[in-house]
Amino acid sequence: MSFLSDEISMWDDYKADYYFARDYPFGVPCDEWTKRDGTKIKISDMTDAHIKNCMRIVGEDDPWYWQFQNELRRRRNEIH
């Protein structure tokens, strides 16, 4: 492998990390949220108030927002 291809590869890795951090500042949405103290909690175990607070933190343009909204909808549908 040549020196130039190593540089390009390292630059591509840096760009990928940058774009990931930019696009997913709170990580990739899943069923567990990492709290401020570093512990994880399942979204299904969070209170409605906790979910709404997290939605305010991440904002509507973050994929987590929709994950939280889907959980609130699921709860609302279970009641009716």
Secondary structure as UniProt FT lines:
FT   HELIX           3..23
FT   TURN            25..26
FT   STRAND          32..34
FT   TURN            36..37
FT   STRAND          40..42
FT   HELIX           43..45
FT   HELIX           48..58
FT   TURN            60..61
FT   HELIX           63..79
//
